[in-house]
Amino acid sequence: MRYRILAKKNALITGGSGGLGREIAIELAKHGSNLYLTGRDAAKLARLKDELSAYDIKVEYGTGDLKSIEDINVIINDIKGKLPGIDIIVNCAGVFLAKSVMDSTPEDFENCFNLNVRAPFMLCRALVQGMVERGWGRIVNIGSSSAYQGFKDTLIYCASKHALLGLSRALNDELKMHNVRTFCISPSAIRTEMGRKLKGQDFETFLDPKEVAEYISFAISFDTELISEEIRLNRIVI
């Protein structure tokens, strides 16, 4: 019963060709949400669209580099043409950078912040007006355990996820009066290709992306007074 609120809603998922984005797409499709997927791998997006044809929903996709303002604007225009009236935004696309402060460059900083922070800002800026007018919306920003801690050799990545957490907090405070709710969901390491870049940890102990996706759909399905705007998803390592 609870998940009926997600049926017939229009959802944008960035990073749809990645491990977590794919699972979020499948999860929302199960609950009847129409989808617009973005990613850089057109072949993966096309295969995912075919897979989702089993559900009675509309699925569209567009490719582009979300580090590029021009590409973002093209995607926004494509969304408005193919799936107007976005109700749910899931900012899942991200980049993980592992470099020491001495090895990091201004270009590294710019690329990481452009994807992890600027892209969510631009997409929200372009699409929230419709949510406000309809009196319903959900924004899900995929953070990280690094939004709450600092780790050596990942200072730029950690800073970008701290920034995304701040953006989420401010968005929620600004839009909640319109029943547009913003969630920053911060998982620890996930069993995805990005997760494989983490060195010195047991990949098999990482979170299952399917479970993370299930948790996200559960969190955004509440439509009364309850909201968990900041959610940290940790793994049990014994």
Order of alpha helices (4+ residues) and beta strands (2+ residues): beta-alpha-beta-alpha-beta-alpha-beta-alpha-alpha-beta-alpha-beta-alpha-beta
